[in-house]
């Protein structure tokens, strides 16, 4: 494709580059530059793409796109644009022949619940006979390929290239988690969504956004349209006060859901057990009887979000029922670990105060005995939530085991001290253990028949980020190994496992 054709939607501020130059690929990472490539130099949070322009030219780039003026000697190979990320997105869409327009895009945003809602919607769509792709915090699914996620929402070039692959494979829809970072950084610029879903807004990423108003403004951009028309369908949680503010926007169609407030999609006759949940879900299509192996009130809310979206998209009730029932678990999202122990063990990604509160309340609903929580706070993130999380853990549990999460460049002891400010105010029993493996073991050793143990914060993650290294660590695998070491195993006869007696 000629450079001039590629830049039709990205009018340059100035350029001396030959518009007849043939472009064979696009890249924003110099390591992916090949002969004939157009290189986009992006100033990121940690890395400046302009530092790698010489390397890009050495590897065969034909020109550079940048927000900056051309350095002396590079005018003939330079394209200056107003904003680099919209330029990258629009160039990618043009290069790959607008694959996003050939898919029904469903974007999900919010602080908590995005991942499980995405998995549920993906299951419902596939049950209805729709071939899908899925992009989120855990992984990207592109046809038969599963790619570990680097970001919740990929960079626009990668996303459009994945869309192109989906179209080539005969897919008709893509379900996406859309993060506030991606919206502010314009990684989804120009994409038109068939549906946008809002789950909730609670304390998170305030170190990046500054305050709740800016955080909400980032989320709102999905519903307003980023360089494209507003989504055809807005799906809004009206239990959330920030969600109710979205109702003032002029989306073509809207459907609401809630557990506590008046909404078009709601639940009644809810039954929760340690094996799953069931409910009658009221919708504009009529009542749908839902049965799911997912656990807890938090997942009921996610089911309502997915159901409301599916109803708004016109999917049949039978597909919603079956799609929900077919999803047995979401990695690290209120995930049950069962090695035959006589107490409940749950692993969850909850790493914000609201998420931790929701998870502990949901776990409390599933036990008549003690609730034990293992938790910590990440380093180099919003410090203001640390004492709040400590207070929630102490207040809602019977025993809190405070440990490290991903300390990154901070001293884990100092992070824990911040959390202790809130935890100690509750006057509840707690244990402080900086080694996360040892902390998990202490919690499981303390558990007795009928208790519930929640391992919060890391969920699906299979690593722990330290100051000078990243080590393998998976709460799910550590819990299984400790349970087996304590003498539990799923094939043991009842009453033969250690700790099977009540205290």
Buried (B, 14 or more C-beta within 10 A) or exposed (E): BEBBEBBEBBEBEEBBBBEEBEBEBBBBBBEBBEEEBBBBBBEEEEEEBBEBBEEBBEBBBBBBBBBEEBEEEBBEBBBBBEEBBBBBBBBBBBBBEBBBEEBBBBBBBBBBBBBBBBBBBBBBBBBBEBBBBBBBBBBBBBBEEEEEBEBBBBBBBBBBBBBBBBBEEEBBBBBBBBBBBBBBBBBBBBBBBBBBBBBBBBBBBBEBBEEEEBBBBBBBBBBBBBBBEBBBBBBBBBBBEBBBBBEEBEBEEBBBBBBEBEBBBBBEEBEBEBEBBBBEBBBEBEEBEBEBBBBBBBBBBBBBBBBBBBBBBEBBBEBBBBBBBBBEBBBBBBBBBEBBBBBBBBBBBBBBBBBBBBBBBBBBBBBEBBBBBBBBBBBEBBBEBBBBBBBBBBBBBBBBBBBBBBBBEBEBEEBBBBBBEBBBEBEBBBBBBBEBBBBBBBBBEBBBBBBBBBBBBBBBBBEBBBEEEEEEBBBBEBBBBBBBEBBBBEEBEEEEBBBBEEE
